[in-house]
C-alpha cells in the first residue's frame, strides 16, 4: 500500500500558510520575525500543485486549507488519493485500493510537521533555526530543526516578488521533494463539506483512532 509522503503534506501546508501571510515589511526584521509575521496571517488557501520526489516521482493535485488544522488534498494518477482533516482526525482514501484509513491528527511536530504552519507560528523559532537569504529575484527561508531526530532535516521556502514559488523538503534519508504551486489564491465558497469526508459504501475502513 502506498500513500502520499509526509513530505508532500508538510510542503503543501507550509507553502499554503506562507502565501496568505503579510508581505515583507521594509523594517529590518530578523528571519524569525519575518516568518512568524507571514505565517500569522494565514487563514485560507486554494491552489494546484506539482510534487516531484527523488523516490516516488511526479504527482499533481489540488489543495484546500483553512485555519486551524483543516485541509483537503486531492491527487490523480499515478496515486489517486483524497486526504481530509477536520482538525482532529485525518481520513486517507486510496481510491484505487478502495481503502480508507482514519487516524488522529498527530500533535507531534516531528510526526506531523504541517502543524508548524497551521498552528501557532510563535512556536516555530523554538524548534527550528531559521535563516533568510535572497538573490536578484527570489527570497528564501531555510528551516533546520534543533532536534536531530526530526524526520525532516531541512525546509526551504522560496518566493519571488513576495509570492511563493516553490518549497524543497529534505529528510534524514537524503530524499528530496520539490513542490511547485500554481493558481494560488484564498479559499472562496468554502462549505462544511470541504473538510468533511464521507466514507464510500464499499470501502475497506481501517480506524486507527484510540478508543
URURPE-V624427 format. One record per helix or strand of 3 or more residues. SS is the DSSP state (alpha for helix, beta for strand). FROM is the first residue (numbers start at 0). TO is the last residue. Records with the same first field share a line. If there is no record, write none. Layout:
# URURPE-V624427
SS=FROM-TO  FROM-TO
This chain:
# URURPE-V624427
alpha=5-18  30-39  114-117  120-126  191-194
beta=43-52  56-65  69-74  80-85  88-93  98-103  127-133  137-144  151-159  162-170  175-184  203-206
